[in-house]
Amino acid sequence: MIDSLGQIPVAPPNFKSGFVGLIGRPNVGKSTLMNELIGEKVAITSPVAQTTRNRLRGILTTETAQMIFVDTPGIHKPHHELGKVIVKNAQSTIEAVDLILLVVDASSPAGGGDRYIVELLKKSKVPVLVGLNKSDLGNEEKRGKNLATYRELLKDQPWELIQFSALTGVGLDSLQEKLRERLEIGPYYYPPDLVSDQPERLVMAELIREQILRETREEIPHSVAIIIDQITEEKNLTTIRATINVERASQKGILIGKKGTMLKKIGTAARAEMQKIIAGKVYLELFVRVQAKWRESARQVAEFGYFQEN
């Protein structure tokens, strides 16, 4: 049954819905988890820590529920203006969702970062589940010892612990059901076939940044910001022009590479990802510009699309 807008169905009886915040330290697998639960790529993933910068929403709709996952940047100690904005947005998510999934890396013992986040969550009235990601890594003895550290950390909390692997998919069906059980009866917030509410320009910029992180690793860690300058749509062809902003001339040289080989490699890989979600062919043109110390400037951080969300 479709509502008067002709887009969003009226939810059936006992249908559940709500917003689920994915909270955790950097690089614990939150983005990979969201992509696997939804079944499509919504957030970029990378072996580099602190990949996620924006508060991304991925939408999973089943016959009995609609879960809107809010993938947050990893909570860490900020070292510049950009870091402050990122962490503030992650922390503000805690009070803006219906349910929190605290994601931890079960292949390592609980650490100071986990304790810090637990203390933040203890102050909240939002229900919490604890997801032990990467629970399949290591031998049985190591897994048992790591699990014991998380049980000790959470011994005074009524939070249920759920083990799974976002990479292999093991345990995700059980996790999804546990999340559904804890949501309230509610409406469809989005059309059932929608998997994300992110603006097109943000998605395109993130796909470019993902390839930069993958190809340059430690050489260009997090001092890059992508601006989509223009998107032109014609029949069977979408032309995208984007500027990659870095902080130093040496970083510009690395990104361009000898005779432009690195920039071409990044562009080819990003274009392939774009064509998975854009109908027709994509022509991608990339430019590189130096913006010295942009992460330390509140004005430039905002200009590049990173601002504190409400």
N, C-alpha and C positions, 0 to 999 in steps of 0.2 A: 504493500500500500504506500503510495507517494503522497507527500504533503502538498499544500497549495503552491509551494515554490517549484514543484516538479523535480526536485533534486534529492531531498533527504527523506527516506522512508519514515513512517511512524513505527516506532519500536514495538515488537510483539510483547505479549505478557511475560513478565519475569526477565526481560532483557536487562543486562547489566552494562554499565559504561562508566568511564572515568579516566582521569589523567594519572599516569604512573611515572614518577620521577626516578631516573636512573642516576644514582649518586655513588661516588667512589673516588679513590685516588686516581692520578693519571695512569693510563696504560693498563688498566685492569680488564679491558675488553668490553666496555659499555657499548661502544658503537657497533662492534661486531655482533654483540648480543641483540641489539635492536634490529639490525639488518636481518639476522637469522630468524627472529621471531616474526617479523613482517613478511619475510620471504623475498624481499627486494632490497636493493641498495638504496638506502636513504642517507646514511651518514658515511663520511669518508673514514677509512681505516688506514693505519700505518704502524710500522714497528717503532716509530718515534713516539715518545711520551708526549702528552698534552696536545694530541692532534686536534681534538674538538675545541672550537673557540665559541661558536654560537650555540644558543639553546635550541636544539633541533627537535622537531616533532615527527614521529613516525606513527602511522595509524594501522592498527590490526583490527579487522572486523571479521567476526565469525558469525555463525547462526545464533549464538546466544549472548554475544558481548561485543563491545567496541572499546578497545584499550588504546589510549593515546599516550605513547611513550615519549617522555621528554628527556632526551639525551643531553646531559650537562657536561661542561668541561670538567676535567679532573680537578678536585680541590687540592690546592697546594699553596705554599708561601709565595706570594707574588713579588717580583723583583723590578717591575716597571709598571707604567700606567696601564698598558694593555693587560698585564696580569691581574691588576686590581679589578678592572672591569669584568674580566673573565670569571674570577673567583666570586665576586659579588653576585653575578648572575646565577652562578651555580648555587650559592647559598640561598638566594631568594626563591629558587625553585622549591625548596623544602616546604615552604608555607603555601605554595600555590598549586599543589597537587592533592589528589585524593588518597594516594598510596605511594610509599617510597620503597624502592628496591635498592638496598645498599649492596653494591657489587664489590666483592673483594677477590684478590688473587690467591686462590687456595694452594697454588704451587709454591707459595712462600709463607712464612709465619706472619702473624699479625704484627704490625709495626706502629710507629708513632703516628704516621699519617692516618691509619685506620682508627686509632684511639681518638685522634682529634675530631674525625668525622662522627664517630659514635657519640662524643660529648655534644656535638652540635645537634644531632638527631634526638638525643635524650631530652632536649629542651622543647622539642616540637610535640604537638598533639596528633600529628599525622601517623597513621599505622605504618609499621616498618616490617618488611621481609628482608632477610639477608641471603644474597645469592653468592654461593661459593663457586666462582668460575674457575676453569682450568683444573677441576677436581680430578681429572684423569692423568695428570702429569706427575712424574716421580714414582718411586716404588711404594709399596703398601706401607712400609714403616714410616717413610717421610710424610706421606699423605696423612697418616694417623697423627703424627706429631704436629703438623701444621694445623689440622682440624682442632686439636686440643688447645692451641693458642687462641683460636677464635672463640671456642666455647668458654674459655677463661675470660676473654675480653667481654663477652656478652652474658656472663653468668647471672647478672642482676636484671637482665632485660627479658621480656616475654616474647622476643622476636624469634620466629621460626627460621631455621637454617635449611637451605635447599642447595644441594650439590648438582652441578651440571657442567657441561663444556659447550661454550658458545661456538667454538671452532668446529667440533664434530657433530653438534646437535644432540648429543646424549643428555637426557634429563630435561630437555626444553619443553616437552609436552607436559610433564609434571609441573614444571615451573609456571607454564601458561595457565594451567588449571588452578594452581594455588593463587595466582594473581586474580583470576576471574572470581574465585570464591570470595575474595575480600572486597570486591567492588560492590557498590550499591545498585539497586534497580535504577535505571536511567534511560535517557533517549539516545538516538544517534546524534552525535555532535557533527559528524561529517558524512558525506555520501559514502556508501559501503565500498565503492571501488577506488576511493582515494587512499594513497599510502603515505602522503606527506602534504603539509600545508606550506612548505617553504617556497618563497618567491623564486622564479626561474633564474634570475641573475645570481642569487645566492648559491643555488645548486651548481650552476656553471662555474662560478668562481671556486667553489669547494672541490670540484672535480679537477681543476687545474692545480690547485694547491696540493691535492693528494699526490699527484704525479711528481711534483717538486720534492715533496717529503720522501717519496719512494726512491727517486733517482739521486738525490743529493745527500740524504741522511744528515750526518753531522756537519757537513760543509755549509748548508743553508738550513739551520734548524727551525727557528720560529720567527725569523726577522723578515718574513715575506707576507705581503698583503696583496690580494688580487682585486682589481677593479674591472668590472665588465663595462667597457666604454660604449659598446653599441651591439645590438642584436637586430639583424635585418632578416625578415622571413620572406622568401619567395617560393614559388612552386617547386617543391621537392628539394629546396636548398635553404639552409639557415646559415647565415654568415655571422660569426661572433668575433669581435675585436676586444682584446683584453690587455691590460697593463699589469705587469708584475712589479711591485714596488719592493725594493730591498734597502738595507741601511748603508751598505758600503760598496765602493766601486769594485772591490775584489769579488764580492758576491755576484755582482752583475756579470763579471767575466766568467765565473763558474757556471752561472745559469745559461749564458749564451754558448759557452764551450768553443772549442777550436772550429773555426769556419761555421759556427752556428749549429754544430752537431747536437749539443745538449738541449738547446731550445727546441730543435726539431723533434728530438726524441720525446721530450715532455709534451709537446703539442700533439704529436701523433697518438700517444697513449691517452691523453685527455680527450681528444676528438673521438677515439674509439668508445670511450665511456659515455660521452654525450650522445652518440648515435644510438645507444641502447635505450635512451629515453626520449629522443627527439625523432619524429617521423621524417624520413628523407635523409639526404646527405648533409654533413656539417663541414663548413669551411671555417677553420680557426686561425686567427692571426694574433700572434703574441708580441708584445713589446716589453722591454725591461727598463725601469727607471730607478735612479738612486734617490731615496728620501732619507737623509741622515737622521738617525736616532728617532724615527717616527714613533716607535713604541713608548717613548718617554714623553711624548706630547699628547696631552688630552685632546687638543683640537684635531690633530692628525689621526689619532685613534678613532675619534668619532667620524671623521671624514671617510675613513676606510671601512666604515660600517660596524664598528664595535662600540656599542654604547650600553649603559646600564639599563636593563629591561625592568619593567614594573612587574 
